């Protein structure tokens, strides 16, 4: 079966990989040049954090994230991608400590399973680099992280042929199966871009093994580890589809907050400032649906790495269901759309 995929970001590569494993002839069409990636997946912190996201996300995201936590390790092991599943840590300075209590309340009945209170000794035991800096915190044991760029690189050699610098629409592609994974550039009804900005740092004086979030009244700073004492630092979530570089305001806020978390970041080397557009529907839930004969997977918002395996399973189910109805898949087939990934998770 010939498969054409519009978009070679995280999801395009994941589903291309799985279909190539089945023996399909897969071609991905990516609008960005090979050496100048613009996908949100390239810039992401790639935290696997269902509980951390729960206060501001639909319950469907939490359940998809929990399912995906179990699905990620065998996939990452097979691809040789660095990751960690030792949980994450939330901390707050004294004046912001009530935010930890607010976060605990927001978890509702999931509180005891998803978050464990930490005192100063508990924080130091989990992350010695933070010893003596915070009196209270939370350990979220069912969370983790992965190296997003290592994953994208590993998938590039396994997902089929990627043709870079080739902006396409599904209508331009002719194959047995066409998949639309263009993210924010797809221009689908109701889809919007949400801007995120991150800074990558090399900080030899800082040693953190887990994602750490610093609670603040205006934002949650997150610091996600990478091999070699590199870190991805972010917090911004801007309702804008602007594609420009990181702003001075965002850079100052992120760097100041990182220094407030650990003074060792003052001597860190700034490796990169990145901005990306996450694609989101009005309800901030992903969609897996057939549109004019193409399978559209979009709207993963800020949860792309968190929910990707669960959405992948939904997309493969949709493909398998369509294959049972017609071989080869007609390019212009029109049938009732299967239920989306978000709807199944909510059910």
C-alpha positions in Angstrom: 0.0 0.0 0.0 1.3 3.4 -0.9 0.9 6.0 1.9 1.3 9.8 1.5 1.6 11.9 4.7 1.4 15.7 4.6 3.6 16.9 7.5 6.7 15.3 9.0 6.4 16.5 12.6 6.0 14.2 15.5 2.8 12.5 14.5 3.6 12.2 10.8 6.8 10.4 11.6 5.1 8.2 14.3 2.4 7.0 12.0 4.7 6.7 9.1 7.0 4.4 11.2 4.1 2.1 12.2 2.8 1.9 8.7 6.3 1.2 7.2 6.6 -1.6 9.8 3.5 -3.1 8.2 5.2 -3.0 4.8 3.6 0.1 3.4 5.5 2.3 1.0 5.5 5.7 2.9 6.3 9.1 1.7 6.2 12.2 3.9 5.9 15.7 2.5 7.4 18.4 4.8 7.2 22.1 4.1 10.3 23.0 6.2 13.8 22.6 4.8 15.8 19.7 6.2 18.1 21.9 8.2 15.6 24.4 9.4 12.7 22.6 11.1 9.8 24.6 12.2 7.5 22.0 13.8 6.2 22.4 17.3 7.7 19.0 18.0 11.2 20.2 17.3 10.9 23.0 19.9 9.0 21.1 22.5 10.1 20.2 26.1 8.4 16.8 25.6 7.3 16.3 29.2 5.0 13.3 29.8 3.0 15.0 32.6 -0.7 14.1 32.8 -1.1 15.2 36.4 0.8 18.5 35.9 -1.4 19.3 33.0 -4.7 18.1 34.7 -5.7 21.5 36.3 -5.8 23.2 32.9 -6.8 20.3 30.6 -9.9 18.2 29.9 -10.2 14.9 31.7 -9.8 13.2 28.3 -6.2 14.5 28.1 -5.4 13.1 31.5 -6.7 9.6 30.5 -5.0 9.6 27.2 -1.8 10.7 28.9 -2.0 7.9 31.4 -2.5 5.4 28.7 0.4 6.8 26.7 2.8 6.6 29.7 2.6 2.8 29.5 3.0 2.8 25.7 6.0 5.1 25.4 8.8 3.0 27.0 8.7 0.0 24.6 8.6 2.4 21.6 11.5 4.6 22.9 13.5 1.5 23.8 13.1 0.2 20.3 14.2 3.5 18.8 17.1 4.0 21.3 15.8 7.4 22.5 16.8 8.7 26.0 13.9 9.2 28.4 13.0 9.1 32.1 10.0 7.9 34.0 11.0 8.9 37.6 8.2 11.4 38.0 8.4 15.2 38.1 8.8 17.7 41.0 6.8 20.9 41.7 8.2 23.5 44.0 7.3 27.0 45.1 9.0 29.8 47.0 7.5 30.7 50.4 5.1 33.4 49.2 3.8 31.2 46.4 3.4 28.0 48.6 -0.4 28.3 48.5 -0.3 27.5 44.8 0.8 24.0 45.7 -2.3 23.5 47.8 -4.4 24.9 45.0 -2.8 22.4 42.6 -3.5 19.5 45.0 -7.2 20.5 45.3 -7.5 20.7 41.5 -6.5 17.0 41.2 -9.7 16.1 43.1 -10.0 12.3 43.9 -6.8 11.6 42.0 -4.7 13.6 44.5 -3.4 10.7 46.7 -2.3 8.7 43.6 -0.8 11.5 41.5 0.9 13.8 44.0 2.9 13.3 47.1 3.7 16.2 49.4 7.4 16.9 50.0 9.2 18.8 52.7 12.7 20.3 52.3 14.3 16.9 53.1 12.1 15.2 50.6 12.9 17.7 47.8 16.7 17.3 48.5 16.4 13.5 48.4 14.8 13.5 45.0 16.8 16.4 43.5 19.9 17.2 45.5 20.6 20.3 43.4 17.5 21.9 44.9 18.6 21.2 48.6 18.0 24.1 50.9 16.2 26.2 48.3 12.6 25.2 48.9 10.6 24.2 52.0 7.6 22.6 50.2 7.0 20.8 47.0 5.2 17.9 45.4 6.4 14.7 43.8 4.3 13.6 40.8 5.5 10.0 40.5 3.5 9.1 37.3 5.3 11.4 35.0 8.4 11.6 32.8 10.2 13.1 29.9 11.8 12.1 26.6 14.4 13.6 24.3 12.2 15.0 21.5 15.0 15.7 19.0 16.5 12.3 19.5 13.1 10.8 18.8 12.5 12.8 15.7 15.9 11.9 14.4 15.4 8.2 15.1 12.0 8.2 13.4 13.4 10.0 10.3 15.3 6.8 9.2 12.3 4.5 9.9 9.2 6.4 8.9 9.6 6.2 5.1 11.0 8.8 2.7 10.8 12.4 3.9 10.7 15.0 1.1 11.7 18.4 2.7 10.8 21.8 1.5 7.6 20.5 -0.1 4.5 22.2 1.1 1.4 20.2 0.0 -2.2 19.7 0.7 -4.0 16.4 0.9 -5.7 17.2 -2.4 -2.3 17.3 -4.1 -1.4 13.8 -2.9 -2.4 10.6 -4.7 -1.9 7.3 -2.8 -3.9 4.4 -1.4 -3.9 6.3 1.9 -3.4 10.0 2.5 -2.8 11.3 6.0 -2.9 15.0 7.0 -0.6 15.8 9.9 0.2 19.5 9.0 -0.5 20.9 12.5 -1.2 24.6 12.7 -0.5 25.1 9.0 -3.4 22.9 7.9 -6.0 25.7 8.0 -8.8 23.4 9.1 -12.1 24.9 10.4 -11.8 25.9 14.0 -8.1 25.2 14.2 -5.9 27.9 15.7 -2.2 28.3 16.5 -1.0 28.7 20.1 2.5 30.1 20.3 5.1 28.5 22.7 8.6 29.8 23.4 11.5 27.9 25.0 15.2 28.3 25.7 17.7 25.5 25.5 20.6 25.8 28.0 23.8 23.9 28.7 24.2 24.2 32.5 27.1 22.2 33.8 26.6 23.6 37.3 23.0 22.2 37.5 22.1 18.5 37.8 18.4 17.7 37.6 17.2 14.3 36.7 13.5 15.0 36.5 11.3 17.8 35.0 10.9 20.5 37.6 8.1 23.1 37.7 8.3 26.3 39.6 4.9 27.5 40.6 4.2 31.2 40.1 1.1 33.3 40.1 1.5 34.2 36.5 3.0 31.1 35.0 4.5 27.7 35.7 8.1 27.6 34.7 9.2 24.2 33.6 12.7 22.8 33.2 13.0 19.5 31.3 16.3 17.6 31.4 18.3 16.4 28.5 21.4 14.3 28.4 24.7 16.1 29.1 23.2 18.6 31.6 21.3 20.3 28.9 17.8 21.7 29.7 14.7 23.0 28.0 13.2 25.9 29.8 9.7 27.2 29.0 6.5 28.6 30.4 4.9 30.7 27.7 1.6 30.0 26.2 0.5 32.8 23.9 -2.8 32.9 22.0 -1.2 34.0 18.8 -0.3 32.5 15.4 2.8 34.7 15.0 5.8 32.8 13.8 8.5 35.2 14.7 11.5 34.6 17.0 11.4 34.6 20.8 10.6 38.0 22.2 12.8 39.9 24.7 10.0 39.8 27.3 9.7 36.0 27.1 13.5 35.5 27.2 13.9 37.7 30.3 11.0 36.0 32.1 12.3 32.5 31.4 15.9 33.2 32.3 14.9 35.1 35.4 12.7 32.2 36.6 15.4 29.7 35.8 17.8 31.6 37.9 15.2 31.7 40.7 15.0 28.0 40.5 18.7 27.4 40.7 21.5 30.0 40.7 23.7 27.7 38.6 21.6 28.7 35.6 23.3 32.1 35.7 26.5 30.5 34.3 24.6 28.4 31.7 25.3 28.7 28.0 22.3 29.7 25.9 22.2 27.2 23.1 19.0 28.2 21.4 15.8 30.3 21.6 12.9 28.6 19.9 9.3 29.4 19.1 6.7 27.1 17.7 3.0 27.0 17.0 0.9 24.3 18.6 -2.3 23.5 16.7 -5.5 23.6 18.8 -9.2 23.3 18.4 -11.6 25.4 20.5 -11.9 22.6 23.1 -8.1 21.9 23.1 -8.7 18.2 22.3 -7.2 16.3 19.4 -9.2 15.0 16.4 -8.8 11.9 14.4 -11.2 12.1 11.5 -11.7 11.4 7.8 -12.0 14.5 5.6 -12.6 14.1 1.9 -10.9 10.7 1.8 -7.8 11.7 3.9 -7.3 10.9 7.5 -6.7 14.1 9.4 -4.9 14.0 12.8 -4.6 17.4 14.4 -5.3 19.6 17.4 -2.7 18.0 19.8 -2.2 21.5 21.3 0.5 21.5 24.1 -0.1 17.8 24.8 1.5 16.3 21.7 4.2 14.1 23.2 2.0 13.4 26.2 -0.9 11.8 24.2 0.8 10.8 21.0 0.8 7.0 21.6 -2.9 7.0 22.5 -3.8 9.1 19.4 -1.6 6.9 17.3 -3.6 3.9 18.4 -6.8 5.7 17.5 -5.5 6.6 14.0 -4.4 3.1 13.3 -7.8 1.8 14.3 -9.4 4.3 11.9 -7.1 3.1 9.1 -7.8 -0.6 9.8 -11.6 0.1 9.8 -11.4 1.8 6.5 -9.2 -0.9 5.0 -11.9 -3.5 5.8 -14.4 -1.5 3.7 -12.3 -0.9 0.5 -9.0 -2.1 -0.9 -7.3 -0.1 -2.2 -8.6 2.9 -0.2 -10.4 5.2 -2.6 -8.9 8.7 -2.6 -12.4 10.3 -2.7 -14.2 7.9 -0.4 -16.8 9.6 1.9 -18.1 7.8 4.9 -19.2 8.7 8.4 -16.1 9.7 10.4 -15.0 7.4 13.2 -15.2 8.8 16.7 -12.1 11.0 17.5 -9.4 10.1 19.9 -10.7 12.6 22.4 -14.2 11.3 22.3 -13.0 7.7 22.9 -10.8 8.7 25.8 -13.6 10.7 27.4 -15.9 7.7 27.1 
